[in-house]
Amino acid sequence: SCALLQKPALETVRSSLRLLNASAYRLQSECRKTVPPEPGAAVDYQLLTQQVIQCAYDIAKAAKQLVTITTREKKQ
C-alpha cells in the first residue's frame, strides 16, 4: 500500500505511474495512426515504428521502477 511507503519511495512511485500512464496513452495514440484518416493517405510506418518502440521502452522503464521500489520496500 502506498500509505506504507516512505516519502522518497512514494514520490518514485508517483513519478513511475505518471510515466506509465503517459506512455500508455501515447502508445495508444501512435497505434491509431496506423489506420490512415482517409483511404490512400500516406502513413510513415518507419517513424511510427520508432515511436511505438520508444513508448514500449518508457512503459518497461516505468514498470521496472515500480517493481524495484516495491521489492525494496518489502525487504525493509
C-alpha positions as CSV (number, residue, x, y, z in Angstrom):
1,S,0.0,0.0,0.0
2,C,1.3,3.5,-0.8
3,A,0.4,4.6,2.7
4,L,3.2,2.4,4.0
5,L,5.8,3.8,1.6
6,Q,8.4,6.3,2.8
7,K,8.2,9.8,1.2
8,P,11.1,9.3,-1.3
9,A,9.6,5.9,-2.3
10,L,6.2,7.4,-2.7
11,E,7.5,10.1,-5.0
12,T,9.2,7.5,-7.1
13,V,6.0,5.5,-7.3
14,R,4.1,8.6,-8.4
15,S,6.7,9.5,-11.0
16,S,6.7,6.0,-12.4
17,L,2.9,5.9,-12.5
18,R,2.9,9.2,-14.4
19,L,5.4,7.9,-16.9
20,L,3.5,4.6,-17.3
21,N,0.2,6.4,-17.8
22,A,1.6,9.0,-20.3
23,S,3.5,6.3,-22.2
24,A,0.4,4.0,-22.5
25,Y,-1.7,6.9,-23.7
26,R,1.0,7.9,-26.2
27,L,1.3,4.2,-27.4
28,Q,-2.5,4.1,-28.0
29,S,-2.3,7.3,-29.9
30,E,0.6,6.1,-32.1
31,C,-1.1,2.8,-32.8
32,R,-4.2,4.7,-34.0
33,K,-2.1,6.4,-36.6
34,T,-1.5,3.1,-38.4
35,V,-5.0,3.5,-39.8
36,P,-5.0,6.3,-42.3
37,P,-7.6,9.1,-41.7
38,E,-8.7,8.6,-45.3
39,P,-8.2,5.9,-47.9
40,G,-4.9,6.3,-49.7
41,A,-3.4,8.7,-47.2
42,A,0.3,8.2,-46.6
43,V,1.5,6.6,-43.3
44,D,5.1,6.9,-42.3
45,Y,5.4,3.4,-40.8
46,Q,9.1,3.8,-40.1
47,L,8.5,6.8,-37.9
48,L,5.5,5.1,-36.3
49,T,7.6,2.0,-35.5
50,Q,10.2,4.2,-33.8
51,Q,7.6,6.0,-31.8
52,V,6.0,2.7,-30.7
53,I,9.4,1.3,-29.7
54,Q,10.0,4.4,-27.6
55,C,6.6,4.1,-25.9
56,A,7.2,0.5,-25.2
57,Y,10.6,1.3,-23.7
58,D,9.2,4.0,-21.5
59,I,6.4,1.6,-20.3
60,A,9.0,-1.0,-19.5
61,K,11.2,1.6,-17.7
62,A,8.3,2.7,-15.5
63,A,7.3,-0.9,-14.8
64,K,10.8,-1.7,-13.7
65,Q,10.9,1.3,-11.4
66,L,7.7,0.2,-9.8
67,V,9.0,-3.4,-9.3
68,T,12.3,-2.1,-7.9
69,I,10.7,0.2,-5.4
70,T,8.1,-2.4,-4.4
71,T,10.8,-5.1,-3.9
72,R,13.0,-2.7,-1.9
73,E,10.1,-1.7,0.4
74,K,9.1,-5.3,1.0
75,K,12.7,-6.1,2.2
76,Q,12.6,-3.3,4.8
